[in-house]
Every structure is written in structure tokens, then in C-alpha cells.
Amino acid sequence: MRSPEYIMASKEVKNNSMNEELFAQCIKNAEGDEQRAKAMYVQRRISELKIGQIENLDQREKWPMLLPLLALYTIGTIGVLLLVFGFLGNKLNWW
């Protein structure tokens, strides 16, 4: 099954609604071969579209990655405080 990015880039090529600057670079790199340039254009557009999705992924995943760390640090801090308090209470005969 083809990715949505591939489908979108292919539609751009079929409808001739390509980014002219990017296509001109592809023609230059393909040494004038238009079919090769179209294939290069599709691959570059796919990578551009995927990079845009990765940036959104960072914003979406910020808190789900931090919440487990915050929970672990909180539990660890409380545990250390309890150990210190227990040790001192035992040594100083608080109970």
C-alpha cells in the first residue's frame, strides 16, 4: 500500500501543479531527462511532507514522554525522604 505522501506527490506530478523551483532542480540533476526528474521530484516531495509530520510529532509527544519521568522522579524523591526520615527517626529515638 502506498503512503499518503506518495499519493499526494504523484497527484502533483499528474496535475502539473508541481513546485516549479524544485522541479527545475530535479531536471538539472536528471540531466534533462523529464521522466527521471519527475521520479526525483516525487521522492523529494515525499521527504518534505514527512519532515513536516515529524515536527508535529514533537509537539504532540512532548508531555506523554515527560509524564512518566515526572512520576518516577516524584516517587524516587518521596522514597529517599522517607528513608532519610526513617533512618534519623530510628537513630534519634523519635518513636
Buried (B, 14 or more C-beta within 10 A) or exposed (E): EEEEBBEEBBEBBEEEEBBEEBBEBBBEEBEEEEEBBBBBBBEBBBEEBEEEEEEEEEEEEEEEEEEEEEEEEEEEEEEEEEEEEEEEEEEEEEE
